[in-house]
């Protein structure tokens, strides 16, 4: 494993965020940094790639001490998917291994949700979420015979942020805080 790539990403994104950029700049310059991080699948420690037979795993790789951003590996076994959910902060999802499908949902005037565009993310692809434009979706492993891993970067400590899951039929909303599969996180570059 090469912790240097993750450390370089964290440093570069920290410097970018110190400039208090707009979301458009984050989605341009920050996306380019994430694309560089996921360009080669040779840096993520095995302990952050372990799937669970029942639930997708959300491993914290880095949480900014000022809560400006977090970096998380999501590990999916075949057939696993999220419920319909939001984020409340900007996010970038970079595909590292396998492939995932994300489907956007739009709340209708009657409170129900309608599925929109789906995107299949292959290694190297970065997808974006934003409460300003498109924040509600379902993500699933699009591989029938292997795990998939994506690297998520959010504009806050996503494991501590109160968010919502939605019933796509009734529109009912329920608050949740996701937490992490690894509650005690080592310093990845010590």
HELIX and SHEET records of a PDB file:
HELIX    1   1 UNK A    3  UNK A   18  1                                  16    
HELIX    2   2 UNK A   23  UNK A   25  1                                   3    
HELIX    3   3 UNK A   26  UNK A   30  3                                   5    
HELIX    4   4 UNK A   31  UNK A   38  1                                   8    
HELIX    5   5 UNK A   46  UNK A   48  5                                   3    
HELIX    6   6 UNK A  158  UNK A  160  5                                   3    
SHEET    1   A 5 UNK A  57  UNK A  63  0                                        
SHEET    2   A 5 UNK A  70  UNK A  76 -1                                        
SHEET    3   A 5 UNK A 148  UNK A 154 -1                                        
SHEET    4   A 5 UNK A  91  UNK A  97 -1                                        
SHEET    5   A 5 UNK A 126  UNK A 129 -1                                        
SHEET    1   B 3 UNK A 113  UNK A 122  0                                        
SHEET    2   B 3 UNK A  99  UNK A 107 -1                                        
SHEET    3   B 3 UNK A 137  UNK A 141 -1                                        
SHEET    1   C 2 UNK A 163  UNK A 166  0                                        
SHEET    2   C 2 UNK A 173  UNK A 176 -1                                        
END                                                                             
